[in-house]
Amino acid sequence: MTLQEIAQEVRRLSVDERKELISILVDTLTEPTTQPKKRSLLELEGLGKDIWEGIDAQEYVNELRREWDHRS
């Protein structure tokens, strides 16, 4: 059915039916048109790796532990 054919059918409706149709159509504008894409945590792999460049992971952990020990 074309848009013109739909418009002809709509003209046959009563005023109250057309108001109801408008309400239905407006509600469809606020519905999401597509389902959100499910993302994988693996897509974050490597993100921010440049921040850690040149930092020794074990030394970093050791420093954190020393800080925790001083707080106790």
Secondary structure, 3 states (H helix, E strand, C coil): CCHHHHHHHHHCCCHHHHHHHHHHHHHHHHCCCCCCCCCCHHHHCCCCHHHHCCCCHHHHHHHHHHHHHHHC
